[in-house]
Amino acid sequence: MEAILIAGIARRLLDELLRNPYRTVELRSARNVLAVEKAMEDLKKLFLTYEPFEDVRSGTEGLITELIEARELNMRVPWEESDEREVTVCRARIKLLGLGRVVKIERRDSIVVVKVREMLPQEMQIG
């Protein structure tokens, strides 16, 4: 199965998804926001992993989810806290489909698509 990579997700969120398969997540990383935008157009499948983007490779474990809906929000940032005045945040409603392990990584334009093998719970090493 192919899915769009969403990396650097907090372990707390991954654990919550395992307990409740529906969740709205808030993404602030520009890379992840662009990935969700692309997922709305094409695949509608996301692969969420705790690993930072640079460390994702064949064998990386995570959660396979379906993107139900997403929307972007522009939030103002107090000028004392940042050199920018606004930050784009994406709120994505997702549904857990299963556990997975990366088999192959492919860059497409500005996003990364991973081929994922679905796994059984006893095969997982994370969490």
C-alpha positions in Angstrom: 0.0 0.0 0.0 1.2 3.5 -0.7 0.8 6.4 1.8 2.2 9.9 2.2 4.8 10.3 4.9 4.0 12.4 8.0 7.1 12.3 10.2 8.1 13.5 13.7 4.7 12.8 15.3 4.6 12.8 19.1 4.5 9.3 20.7 1.6 10.5 22.8 -0.5 11.0 19.6 0.4 7.6 18.2 -0.6 5.9 21.5 -3.9 7.8 21.5 -4.6 6.7 18.0 -4.1 3.1 19.0 -6.8 3.6 21.7 -9.2 5.6 19.7 -9.0 5.1 15.9 -10.5 8.6 15.0 -8.6 11.7 15.8 -8.1 15.3 14.7 -4.4 16.1 14.6 -2.8 19.6 14.4 0.3 19.8 12.2 2.7 22.8 12.1 5.7 21.5 10.2 5.7 23.0 6.7 6.7 19.6 5.3 3.7 17.8 7.0 1.3 20.6 6.0 2.2 20.2 2.3 2.0 16.4 2.6 -1.6 16.6 3.9 -2.5 19.0 1.1 -1.2 16.5 -1.4 -3.0 13.6 0.3 -6.3 15.4 -0.1 -5.7 15.5 -3.8 -4.4 12.0 -4.4 -3.8 9.1 -2.0 -5.9 10.0 1.1 -3.6 7.6 3.0 -1.0 8.8 5.5 1.8 7.0 7.3 2.5 8.6 10.7 5.8 7.9 12.4 7.6 9.1 15.5 10.9 9.1 13.6 12.2 12.5 12.3 12.0 12.9 8.5 15.7 12.4 8.0 15.7 9.0 9.8 12.8 7.4 7.9 14.1 4.4 5.9 13.1 0.9 5.0 12.0 -0.8 8.2 10.6 2.3 9.9 7.4 1.5 11.8 4.3 3.6 12.2 0.6 3.9 11.8 -1.3 3.8 8.5 -4.3 6.2 8.5 -6.9 7.4 6.2 -7.3 11.2 5.7 -11.0 12.0 6.2 -10.8 15.8 5.9 -8.3 18.6 6.4 -8.2 22.4 6.6 -5.6 25.1 6.9 -5.6 27.8 9.5 -3.5 30.9 9.6 -2.6 31.9 13.1 -1.0 35.2 14.2 2.2 34.9 16.2 3.1 37.6 18.8 6.0 39.5 17.2 8.1 39.1 20.4 8.1 35.3 20.0 9.0 35.0 16.3 10.4 36.8 13.3 7.3 35.8 11.4 3.8 37.3 12.0 1.8 34.2 10.9 2.1 30.5 11.0 0.1 28.0 8.9 -1.4 25.1 10.8 -3.2 22.2 9.3 -6.0 20.4 11.2 -6.5 16.9 9.8 -9.2 14.4 10.7 -7.8 10.9 10.4 -8.9 7.3 10.9 -6.5 4.5 12.0 -6.3 1.7 9.4 -3.5 -0.3 10.9 0.1 -0.8 11.8 2.8 -0.6 9.1 6.5 -0.8 8.2 8.1 1.1 5.4 9.3 -1.1 2.5 10.3 1.6 0.0 10.6 5.4 -0.1 10.0 7.6 -3.1 10.2 11.4 -3.4 7.5 12.9 -5.6 7.8 16.6 -6.1 7.9 18.1 -2.6 6.5 15.2 -0.7 7.6 11.6 0.2 5.5 8.6 -0.6 6.2 5.4 1.2 5.3 1.9 0.2 4.1 0.2 3.5 3.6 -3.4 4.5 0.7 -3.8 6.9 1.7 -5.6 10.2 0.1 -7.5 13.0 0.2 -5.9 16.5 2.7 -8.6 17.8 5.2 -7.6 15.0 5.5 -4.0 16.2 8.5 -2.9 18.1 7.4 0.7 18.9 5.1 1.9 21.7 
